[in-house]
């Protein structure tokens, strides 16, 4: 079974600065997807970014980028120019590419933005 | 983007009664939907995978007779909590994938309180 580990329960960053959230995972599969989801106080889960395991290039979405290290099974999220609206719980998630599309979530990192 | 709705957003019921939560994909069809439960300040715990036209697949430890899932159409899945007890109070979230997309889109969640 796959596992996802987020070792930082809480992080904080000054507004406009950069922060990196860590995620490691364990799998024996070679083809899979990795995601970062954001859950603000409204509790609506929002997809932040997605990475396909077969792609070597790191995904980027505006101020959000990932550092995907497949051999190390590491998938960190970098948020640049942090904004107050980035304050949320961030969940790393794994999805197998073998059909059933179940997501396995990490325990989450609570990100606080300091004005 | 893909939109998933949930109804109701909040419900309060008395112990021993049943409550139904609806999950709808508004602008896409979903052969598979997922039901999660989230405790305060915790991650999402997958309860079951809802399959259109067939029986749901429940995760280990989830009582299928207590949490009834019906996926009668390609846009609607329902979760019925039967004979609810206070310990069933929680935040329930559904999600769905557009066809052939690995990305799951989440409903806004339903807060269930059993008194």
Interface residues (C-beta under 8 A of the other chain):
Chain A: X33 X35 X37 X42 X43 X44 X45 X46 X47 X50 X91 X95 X97 X100 X101 X102 X103 X105 X106 X107 X108
Chain B: X32 X34 X38 X42 X43 X44 X46 X49 X57 X91 X93 X95 X97 X102 X103 X104 X105 X106 X108 X109
